[in-house]
Amino acid sequence: MEVRKLQNYINGEWVDSESNELEEARNPAWDKLLCHVSMSTKTEVDRAVQAAKDAFPEWRDTPPVARSRYLHRLIELMEERFDELSRVQTTEHGKTIDESRGETRRAIEMVEVASGIPSLMQGSNLEDIAIGIDEYAIYQPLGVFCCLTPFNFPFMVPLWFLPFAIACGNTFIVKPSPRTPMSQVELFKLFDEMGLPPGVVNLVNGATDVANYLMEHPDIQGVTFVGSTPVGRIVYRKCGETGKRVIAQCGAKNFIVIMPDADLDNSMASLMSSFFGNTGQRCLSGANALVVGDDVFYKRFVDKFVETAASIRVGDGLDESVQMGPLQNAASKQGVSRVIERGVKEGAKLTLDGRKLNLVGDVPETCFLNPTVFENVTPDMSLAREEIFGPVASILRAKDLDEAIKIIHGNSYGNAGSIFTNSGKWARQFQHDVEVGNVGINIGVVAPMAFFPFSGRKDSFFGVTHGQGRDVIRFFTETKVVIQRWF
């Protein structure tokens, strides 16, 4: 069978790219070619931006209640195609089908919250700021925005932004990751089916060149980005040079503090999900387990953690019995394998070596690693400092909570941090003092709901407002203040 070439979606139509430059999207579990992805041209980006720009005036004047009805229809279609959308994510990314179902559910929740735009976009007013003078503030849309998306949550992440942007009256362009482009194609099929006016949403496939064209385009008002910190710095700088708004949610090195009173039996499932869920390929993954306690407690934690990690079933994510899928591609596996080797050279103890594969079924080994656990990791080691983006857990020790927090603050990232404890005092101190954007108390994956912002600090975030919640409403609107007096 001929492998299909993905199309762009511009001005309400599916169109072939003019580019002859193609990249492959592959199924990582079976190392099979899924489709070809065109690296679109600057001309195609210009067409998408122009279509969005032309659609903006009429869409901006569409009442918020009417705009929200399109989102209600989108929710219906996403629910109807729930299983199909989830399977596509697993097929192109490799995550387990349960993880994909969770991603689809979170994406639907984004649209649900955005559909409340008639309330979320309300301004404020005050009568008689002076004698006979009233003042009020209104929020207005700005124009064309875009999203540069990551490979690890190909369906959900664009929906951190897109439904809020169009609900506010803006128009939008998505550039999917060329590694996992199929999920967005399926989403845009739903936009096409629901009859959204042409040009309101557009899809342009490509890689770095397309991202640069979008960031440099004078008619783009703002850019939303989720990805690594080095790339996020570039996005932040380029947007600043042209005066664009930007949300750049970036990399992470998340610490999970294990206090000596933690309920290890009830916490272990949450810890496994944090460290090894999505094969460690998420910015909310646990990376460093920071254990506070004596040698007896430390050994009890390590034994239980390693035993549970070693029992995780690894294989094709479409197999319902599998608990962890492959890394997204062979290059990722090779990169994580190098990290493991470097950790050994740095002097850390390799307690569980994920390079020794134990896989479910007859899948090729190309993209797979099993969970890996290091002990005797110190804060200065690269294992503890650098983002790995794979199923590698590092175990460190601290004498007390104060030292644990100090170690966390010595890291350049500030995306998330968690503490496992039964002490309200320790929990409150951690919540109050720790310099991270998302805090978990006996929660391993600190994923905010759609009506709260997805926070982040330090090298994990560049910008002012965050994705999701009221933060993103402010990002996609500008305040206009009106002061009036009538004679």
Secondary structure, DSSP 8 states (H G I E B T S, - for coil): ----B--EEETTEEE--S---EEEEEETTTTEEEEEEE---HHHHHHHHHHHHHHHHHHHTS-HHHHHHHHHHHHHHHHHTHHHHHHHHHHHH---HHHHHHHHHHHHHHHHHHTTHHHHT--EEEEEEETTEEEEEEEEE-SEEEEE--SSSTTTGGGGTHHHHHHTT-EEEEE--TTS-HHHHHHHHHHHHHT--TTSEEE---SHHHHHHHHH-TTEEEEEEES-HHHHHHHHHHHHHTT-EEEEE----EEEEE-TT--HHHHHHHHHHHHHGGGG-STT-EEEEEEES-HHHHHHHHHHHHHHHHT--EE-TTSTT-SB---SSHHHHHHHHHHHHHHHHHT-EEEE-TTS--EESS--STT----EEEES--TTSHHHHS---SSEEEEEEESSHHHHHHHHHTSSEESEEEEE-S-HHHHHHHHHH---SEEEES-SS----TTS-B--EETTEEESS-BSHHHHHHHTEEEEEEEEE--
